[in-house]
Amino acid sequence: MPALWIAHVTVTDEAAYKKYAAGATEAIAAHGGTFIARGGRYVQLEGTDRPRNVVARFPDLETAEACYRSDAYQAALEHARGASQRELVIVETSE
């Protein structure tokens, strides 16, 4: 079943986060991920407001997790650490 990678982010260092985004985009694409939402309009109804919301679709949960654990994504993630506050979850869809 497909899976969604859902991230809620507050960016605190734009320059560093741009480096993360470039590397993360490549890693996600290399694992068959496609973006279906990336920083668009949103309405915060509950929980912590994070002004950047990203949803990527992967072929399955295992591939999405493998992307996160990949060397390429972990290298990109180093730029996000200290440059953002984030939550990330992978959710299997019911399709």
Sequence and secondary structure as in RCSB ss.txt:
>XXXX:A:sequence
MPALWIAHVTVTDEAAYKKYAAGATEAIAAHGGTFIARGGRYVQLEGTDRPRNVVARFPDLETAEACYRSDAYQA
ALEHARGASQRELVIVETSE
>XXXX:A:secstr
  EEEEEEEEES HHHHHHHHHHHHHHHHHTT EEEEES      SS   SEEEEEEESSHHHHHHHHHSHHHHH
HHHHHBTTEEEEEEEEE   
